[in-house]
Amino acid sequence: MGRNLAAISLTTLVIGHTGATETLSAPCDGLQDLRLPDTTVTTIEAVGDPVPHCKLTGTIDREIGFSVWLPLEWNGKFIMGGGGGFVGSIQNQALGLGVLQRGYATAGTDTGHQNLGIDGSWALNNLERLVNYGHVAVHRVTEVAKSIVERHYPTAPTRSYFAGCSNGGRQAMMSAQRYPEDFDVILAGAPAHDFAGIAAAFLDITRHMYPSMDDLSAPLLTLEDRQILANAVLGQCDAMDGLEDGILNDPRDCDFDPGSLDLPPEKVAAIRAIYDGPSAPDGRIHVGFPFGGEDAPGGWGSWLAGSARRPPGSPPSLAFGFGVELMRHMVEHDPGWRYEDFDFSGFRHRFRTAGATLNATDPNLDTFRNNGGKLLIYHGWSDAALSALASIEYVEAVYARDESARDDGVLHCAGGPGPWMVDLIEVAEQWDESGTAPDTMTAAFADGRGARPLCAYPRRAVYVGEDGRDPASFECR
């Protein structure tokens, strides 16, 4: 999957790390007698892979589970990792970025509940769990983890980062908005920052794919339908960027009409629901999805349309699973709630209580900016879980409120099924230490054959050469 990248540089004040490392004689030295308020340590273990480190696991208050990873050779920094979906187990998305190997102390959390897969029953009539999941757990674990780091090593962390994607991206945005002093640099990938809008989009699409909740045997749109659609979109729009390579460089340039397909009206309506986004008589509720990736593995088939072939007991689509669970357990407080006759009028108002806890849509980043914070947002054009247009909409809302937020650049790169491999931690470190926001980055293709540039929003990479996998063949315009 390709990625768009957007970054908001909110200051030029940076305190750089010296690059020195702290080395202990043993990974878990001194942790056995650790005592912290409202915190219970349950396990402490020395681990050798991927580098020697100590892993400490515990609980804050009654239910907030957490783990802290403390490398034997510490670089003086801390990074908090996000968690995807409804979390429900201790997750740390930063580990996948190789932060332990770089010497970071790092932490993750279950956000205050245990659950398996797409199950929202943990939140039913439980405001404490909902608030912990919404934003409190990440903040509390960050505070506790920093205290553990300071007690374990000779000094407190010199810099603190956050890295998360999807719901972890929402946690990242929430940290910048609600807890602006927690982190110096925040990496927010494909953020699920508008839970209300996402729920509405999932439900609207699901009602087209599965009109009756009593018949979830197969989606309205088949794989063959989606292949016809994908081929038609690429046939009309692929060459618009100068390259016929299966990648829409910026799908906003595409003006494809689903009505041109030889498909029944109900299937065309389902396709339009995905592209247009949900609306009601009182206005639009959420953005739609951009063109591209309609037949990609793990795309529409997993998230939006669903499939007749799926594991027993699993929801027909991820949109069905998350959308229905959200409404049943966090909004309507009714485990038997059904969507067939649901009226979208006043949806935002209906979602207001849950949204006050779950949504991270506030464009006011003044305090984060004044504290020297830096926020990098990245999102894939072909993301079929969360629309990249929602991330763009948020960035534009920040601009509309504060024009000076443009000063150091908001990065935004168009991709598709192509280049996405970027060392985000290195980008964050360079930005943090130099004080200069990156105005271009290079993303490699996953197959190792070539790369393309990522350009500062609203610029885009324009093809001017001969080789679509050579960064020199593109200019940022």
PyMOL commands that set and color helices and strands:
alter all, ss='L'
color gray80, all
select helices_A, chain A and resi 93-97+121-123+127-152+167-178+195-209+223-241+251-253+258-260+265-276+300-303+318-331+347-350+352-358+366-370+388-401+403-406+424-434+471-473
alter helices_A, ss='H'
color red, helices_A
select strands_A, chain A and resi 4-9+22-23+39-47+53-60+64-71+73-74+77-81+105-109+159-165+185-189+279-280+283-284+374-379+410-411+440-444+451-457+461-463+474-476
alter strands_A, ss='S'
color yellow, strands_A
deselect
rebuild
show_as cartoon
